[in-house]
Amino acid sequence: MIRPALLLAAALALAGCKDDQAGVPPAVAMTPEALGHYCQMALTEHDGPKAQIHLKDALAPLFFSQVRDAIAYQHMPEQDGQILVIYVSDMGAAESWAKPGVDNWIDARNAFFVLGSDAIGGMGAAELVPFGSRAGAEAFAKARGGRVARLDEIRNEDVLAPDSDAPDTDGDSDYLERLNALKPEGSP
């Protein structure tokens, strides 16, 4: 009698695992029409790894031009959508930094991230570089600096703090030049 009960318990446990995976949507291939959630710019026009977040009840994923932005979105206190899954580009499977791949997505929970390297993402900020293997991440960190971390080890200050490598400017130093560039030709 114990054996059938044990088999039934195992079957129910496996069915529960299947239900968990059934609620996770698959990654969506990156197309030229895919736009970054924050910048609304075409993802394929920017170098470096990308990310996509699938929210409960959303018809399409949110795409991000940088992995750092997607992880920051996850960490933001005002983010109220239920995140089902985050996919990131596997840079170990990428053709190059400029061509991270359109469908080599991995679940961010399974990725190894390199934080603090000299890598700059598609929007010009320091990037969290994801890999599908620890060995790939460690090799990248050895060559480009940084440390390897899993998703649950990434802290708020790793993604929400200002980028220390950002240009030192007050933001208005070239204001008039930019404003004049917008004027129609021949106007005062």
PyMOL commands that set and color helices and strands:
alter all, ss='L'
color gray80, all
select helices_A, chain A and resi 2-22+43-45+67-75+108-110+134-144+151-153+156-159+175-182
alter helices_A, ss='H'
color red, helices_A
select strands_A, chain A and resi 51-55+62-64+83-89+105-107+112-115+129-131+147-150
alter strands_A, ss='S'
color yellow, strands_A
deselect
rebuild
show_as cartoon
